[in-house]
Amino acid sequence: MKKILTLLVSSMMLVSSLFAENDYQIKVSSPNGAPALALASLAVENPQNYTYVAAESIAAEFAGGKSDFIIAPVNAGAKLFKMGKSTYKLAAVVTWGNLYFASQKKNFKIKDIKKSKITLFGENTINASVALSALEKNKIKAKEVSYLGSAAQTQALLLSDENAIVLTAEPALTAAKIKNSKITAYSVNELFKKAAGFDGYAQAGLFVKAETIENHPEETAGFLKLAEESCKKCSEDVKSIAKAAVSLEILPNEKVAENAIPNCSIRFVRAKDAKAQIEATANIDLKQYGGELPKDEFYF
């Protein structure tokens, strides 16, 4: 009897061991801030599987290949893939533009840009190119354009200079509005929609490593379903996403989070379904995509 029990226990331990080996844990990297909101409901449940990095470190994340999935600007992923510096394919677009022109000028209207200096952030980036293109296609040309390094810097200018007109982004815009109720903002997405007919532009994508696709197809498919559900929650259950964002230190407090999340244009669209919008975005400034439209093999 003892031998039988011993064999049974040994068998159970072996089976448990096999299940543990097959329980593959998906690892994800993301820049902090708005893009990370897309998977916040997943990250808060398993924070050990999520890594947040500075935006300027994203290229190193692609090169290192330690994560199964990476959230990153679509153009950055496309450019690295074209250059042979990444094996990550685009699985989905998850954010569609969180840029705004803003000012605390009294009765500020978007047409006021025609006779004013505007301050953008991110010179020689796709965000700046999209913002200027959206203005141009709506027959709005600024008197002068200058640049600062980040949305945090243009937010500071917006708060300190009552005559400034700046390009900023959520959640920085919401934080500024809480400090100064005089601020009026206009969505770049709305301008882009009038000009291009698309509801937003391809901003941040969810990329999956080719090796993960090959070696863990079921886990890959399963995670993408969870990612889609997480993105839906960003519009259907803002309060829970706000709590998750604060818990994960993505956003500073729930008041900012609850007001900013709806303006971050988080929406899950499979890569091949987003191709037309990706190409419309790329054609605004092809050099940001490595000089050409992404090839079919870039899309998962």
ABEGO torsion letter per residue (X at the ends): XAAAAAAAAAAAAAAAAAAAAABBBBBBBBBBEAAAAAAAAAAAABAAABBBBBAAAAAAAAAAGABABBBBBAAAAAAAAAAGABABBBABBABAEABBBBBABBGBBAAAAAABBBBBBGBGBAAAAAAAAAAAAAGBBBABBBBBABAAAAAAAAAABAABBBBBBOAAAAAAAAABAABBBBBAAAAAAAAAGBBEBBABBBBBBAAAAAABAAAAAAAAAAAAAAAAAAAABAAAAAAAAAAAGABABAAAAAAAAAAAGBBBBBAAAAAAAAAAAAAABAAAAGGBBBBAAABX
